[in-house]
């Protein structure tokens, strides 16, 4: 990032601070998804519950654990790819949710 002139969090605050911020945001997202799942549990169908658990919460937990242990550039690249996959899962979930629940 520094070589091409990007102003990213690791450049501005350092790798450790950026990692701690990312872990904090990830934990907040994990708590939000978990809380939403718990409060909506009676109203959701089984496929909906499974997708949230297996497609969003589980990959997020694995990504957070990998981020916590990340030390090298390769580790951070792996976490980055996992987060991108998680974002695709979220978009797929939104598409599925829209098709299952008519407006």
Secondary structure, DSSP 4 states (H G I P E B T S, - for coil): -TTTT---HHHHH-HHHHHHHHHHHHHHHHHHHHHHHHHHGGGS-HHHHHIIIIIIIHHHHHHHHHHHH--SHHHHHHHHHHHHHHHHHHHHHHHHHHHHS--
